[in-house]
Amino acid sequence: MSKIRVLRLIARMNVGGPAIQITGLMRHLPVDVFEQSLVSGFCEDNELDYLEVNQIDLSRKRIQGFGRRINLLSDLKVLFAIMKHIKSFDPDIIHTHTAKAGFLGRIASILTLKRHIRVHTFHGHLLHGYFGKFKTWLVILVERVLARFTDRLVAVGNQVRDELLAVKIGNFDTYQVIGPGLEIKNLPNRLSSLKLFALPMDKFIVTWIGRAVPVKAPHRILEIANSCQERGLRIEFVVVGDGPLLSDLQNSANQMNLPITFLGWQSEIERVLSFSDMVLLTSENEGTPVALIQAQMVGIPVLATDVGSASEVILDGKSGFCIGYSVRDFVDKIELLSMNADMRESFGATGKSYALCNFSVKRLVSDHSALYRSLINQSKT
């Protein structure tokens, strides 16, 4: 029996949830059943490539210009390059990840005039916090059209799916919810990590992990840190990540004399988690936040705004808190956990059990394997 050939497309493998998921699938789908090909573009100057920074030897084809930015001439060249690779690889399934790859990949598949099974994963969406009203309407219109030419739409959480359905992108029967699947290694020694990054030994450490971009609302860290300081709480905030807003954040934190340490991107998430007492998310829009899952996998309580599918990752009041954003509410929860070791231990144990059970790479691979086999069988009937 011939292998199922899967062509996987993503515009850029920048550090983050989609790159982690794709890496897991590329490395762990059974090679005796599936043959995979990965196509991506290049990261921007202020981003790190997940495969490069983690020294992961994963074969992929890279196309110049297949990145985040939209450029008509460049994108046309990318479109033709994708079409050429489709004809060369001759996939059974074309699986696109994130918005730009979803657009160019599905258009390329259609233009080859050959019947492919098309799958697109929404690792989040662009409906809130990215564009103005007109551009958002245009994104919705394009996704509605492309959904008609897609055999299966995958959402990383129920809330993500429901928000897409609410604007009439696809129909319920077209969707399948497949949550993230992650791997995490043993944590290094906490004391050695604190010394490595020159962090205080006697403070409760709250860590924010992500790109410093508007949709992640990193300015809220300043508000929360300032309020904690006004209450006299011994809290140190650590920002892990990079992005266009980082410089302004650092300048504001220095001017306000806030207890915030900026570490930039770190390739070892285990090293970051080893010194963290809590992991914080302040976003205005999310898919299924990978950092919250990773934190819970090693027994760290989490605190997040109730956006996207964050509420599906957190057991609210049991492994962390998922709340509407207000500075006071965030600071109340930070104070509560920082002062209550028994609660932290309970939250950590509950979160670890839940995350390891529901968000493993094994489960991610099993879900995708079943999806691909089902679609192949349907195509034969």
Residue pairs with C-beta under 8 A, 6 or more apart in sequence:
3 32
3 33
3 34
3 35
4 33
4 34
4 35
4 92
4 93
4 372
4 373
4 376
5 34
5 35
5 36
5 37
5 89
5 90
5 91
5 92
5 93
6 29
6 34
6 35
6 36
6 37
6 91
6 92
6 93
6 95
6 372
7 36
7 37
7 39
7 85
7 86
7 89
7 91
7 93
7 94
7 95
8 22
8 25
8 26
8 36
8 37
8 38
8 39
8 95
8 96
8 97
9 38
9 39
9 40
9 82
9 94
9 95
9 96
9 97
9 101
9 104
9 105
10 18
10 19
10 22
10 38
10 39
10 40
10 96
10 97
10 98
10 101
11 40
11 41
11 66
11 67
11 68
11 98
11 100
11 101
11 104
12 40
12 41
12 42
12 43
12 44
12 47
12 49
12 66
12 67
12 68
13 19
13 22
13 23
13 40
13 43
13 49
13 50
13 51
13 60
14 43
14 44
14 47
14 48
14 49
14 50
15 47
15 48
15 49
15 50
15 53
15 265
16 50
16 211
16 290
17 123
17 156
17 180
17 287
17 288
17 289
17 290
18 97
18 98
18 121
18 123
19 50
19 51
20 50
20 180
20 182
20 290
21 97
21 121
21 123
21 180
21 181
21 364
22 38
22 97
23 50
23 51
23 56
23 58
24 181
24 182
24 183
24 361
24 364
24 365
25 36
25 364
25 365
25 368
26 36
26 38
26 58
27 58
28 361
28 362
28 365
29 36
29 365
29 368
29 369
30 369
33 369
34 369
34 372
37 60
37 61
37 85
37 89
37 91
38 58
38 59
38 60
38 61
39 60
39 61
39 62
39 63
39 66
39 82
39 85
40 60
40 61
40 62
40 63
40 66
41 62
41 63
41 64
41 65
41 66
41 67
41 78
42 49
42 62
42 64
42 66
42 67
43 49
43 67
44 67
44 68
44 69
46 242
46 243
46 244
47 211
47 242
48 242
48 265
48 267
50 56
51 58
51 60
53 265
53 267
54 267
61 85
63 78
63 81
63 82
65 71
65 74
65 75
65 77
65 78
66 78
66 81
66 82
66 100
66 101
66 104
68 100
70 100
75 104
78 104
79 104
79 107
79 108
79 111
82 104
82 105
82 108
83 108
83 111
83 112
86 94
86 108
86 109
86 112
86 114
86 116
87 112
91 116
92 116
92 117
92 376
93 116
93 117
93 118
93 119
93 372
93 375
93 376
94 105
94 106
94 109
94 116
94 117
94 118
94 119
95 119
95 120
95 121
96 102
96 105
96 106
96 118
96 119
96 120
96 121
97 120
97 121
97 123
98 121
98 123
99 126
99 139
102 120
102 143
102 146
103 142
103 146
105 120
106 118
106 120
106 146
106 149
106 150
107 146
109 116
109 118
110 149
117 151
117 152
117 375
117 376
117 379
118 149
118 150
118 151
118 152
119 150
119 151
119 152
119 153
119 154
119 371
119 375
120 146
120 150
120 152
120 153
120 154
121 154
121 155
121 156
121 178
122 153
122 154
122 155
122 156
122 160
122 161
122 164
122 287
123 156
123 287
123 288
124 156
124 160
124 285
124 286
124 287
124 288
124 308
125 160
125 163
125 164
125 285
125 287
126 136
126 139
127 136
127 139
127 140
127 163
127 164
127 167
127 285
128 215
128 284
128 285
128 307
129 214
129 215
129 283
129 284
129 285
130 136
130 215
130 285
131 139
140 167
140 168
140 169
143 164
143 169
144 167
144 168
144 169
144 170
147 153
147 169
147 170
147 174
150 170
150 174
151 174
151 375
152 174
152 175
152 176
152 371
152 375
153 161
153 164
153 169
153 170
153 174
153 175
153 176
154 175
154 176
154 177
154 178
154 371
155 161
155 164
155 175
155 176
155 177
155 178
156 177
156 178
156 179
156 180
156 287
156 288
156 309
157 177
157 179
157 287
157 288
157 308
157 309
157 312
157 313
158 177
158 309
158 312
159 308
159 309
159 311
159 312
160 287
160 288
160 308
160 309
161 175
161 177
163 308
164 170
164 175
165 171
165 172
165 175
176 371
178 364
178 367
178 368
178 371
179 288
179 309
179 312
179 358
179 359
179 363
179 364
180 288
180 290
180 293
180 359
180 364
181 359
181 360
181 361
181 362
181 363
181 364
181 365
181 367
182 290
182 293
182 294
182 297
182 359
182 360
182 361
182 364
183 360
183 361
184 269
184 270
184 273
184 294
184 297
184 298
185 270
186 270
187 270
187 271
187 273
187 274
187 298
188 270
188 271
188 274
189 274
190 274
190 275
191 201
193 199
193 271
193 272
193 274
193 275
194 200
194 201
194 275
196 271
197 238
197 261
197 263
197 275
198 261
199 205
199 236
199 238
199 261
199 275
200 236
202 234
203 234
203 235
203 236
203 259
204 233
204 234
204 235
204 236
204 277
204 278
204 334
204 337
204 338
205 235
205 236
205 237
205 238
205 275
205 276
205 277
205 278
206 235
206 236
206 237
206 238
206 276
206 277
206 278
206 279
206 280
206 303
206 334
207 237
207 238
207 239
207 240
207 272
207 273
207 275
207 276
207 278
207 279
207 280
208 218
208 221
208 237
208 238
208 239
208 240
208 241
208 279
208 280
208 281
208 282
209 240
209 241
209 269
209 272
209 279
209 291
210 216
210 218
210 240
210 241
210 281
210 283
210 291
211 241
211 242
211 243
212 218
212 239
212 241
212 242
212 243
212 244
212 245
212 246
212 249
213 243
213 244
213 245
214 245
214 284
215 283
215 284
215 285
216 243
216 282
216 283
216 284
217 282
217 283
217 284
217 305
217 325
218 239
218 243
218 245
218 246
218 249
218 282
219 245
219 249
219 252
220 282
220 325
220 327
220 330
221 237
221 239
221 249
221 260
221 280
221 282
222 249
222 252
222 253
222 256
222 258
222 260
223 327
224 237
224 280
224 282
224 327
224 330
224 331
224 334
225 235
225 237
225 253
225 258
225 259
225 260
226 256
226 258
227 327
227 328
227 330
227 331
228 235
228 237
228 259
228 331
228 334
228 335
229 235
229 258
229 259
231 331
231 335
233 331
233 334
233 335
233 338
234 338
235 259
235 334
235 338
236 259
236 260
236 261
237 258
237 259
237 260
237 261
237 280
238 260
238 261
238 262
238 263
238 272
238 275
238 276
239 246
239 249
239 260
239 261
239 262
239 263
240 263
240 264
240 265
240 266
240 272
241 264
241 265
242 264
242 265
246 262
246 264
249 262
250 262
253 260
253 262
263 272
266 272
269 291
269 294
270 298
273 279
273 294
273 295
273 298
273 300
276 295
276 300
277 300
277 301
277 337
277 338
277 344
278 300
278 301
278 302
278 303
278 320
278 334
278 337
278 338
279 291
279 292
279 295
279 300
279 301
279 302
279 303
280 302
280 303
280 304
280 330
280 334
281 289
281 291
281 292
281 302
281 303
281 304
281 305
281 310
282 304
282 305
282 325
282 330
283 289
283 304
283 305
283 307
283 308
283 310
284 305
284 307
285 307
285 308
286 304
286 305
286 307
286 308
286 309
286 310
287 308
287 309
288 308
288 309
288 310
288 312
288 313
289 304
289 308
289 309
289 310
289 313
292 302
292 304
292 310
292 313
292 314
292 320
293 313
293 355
293 359
295 301
295 302
295 351
296 302
296 313
296 314
296 319
296 320
296 348
296 351
296 352
296 354
296 355
297 351
297 352
297 355
297 356
297 359
298 352
299 348
299 349
299 351
299 352
300 348
300 351
301 319
301 320
301 337
301 343
301 344
301 347
301 348
301 351
302 313
302 314
302 319
302 320
302 321
302 351
303 320
303 321
303 323
303 330
303 333
303 334
303 337
304 310
304 313
304 314
304 320
304 321
304 322
304 323
305 322
305 323
305 324
305 325
306 322
306 323
306 324
310 322
311 322
313 355
313 359
314 320
314 321
314 322
314 351
315 350
315 351
315 354
316 322
318 346
318 347
318 350
318 351
319 347
319 348
319 350
319 351
319 354
319 355
320 347
320 351
321 333
323 329
323 330
323 333
336 343
337 343
337 344
337 347
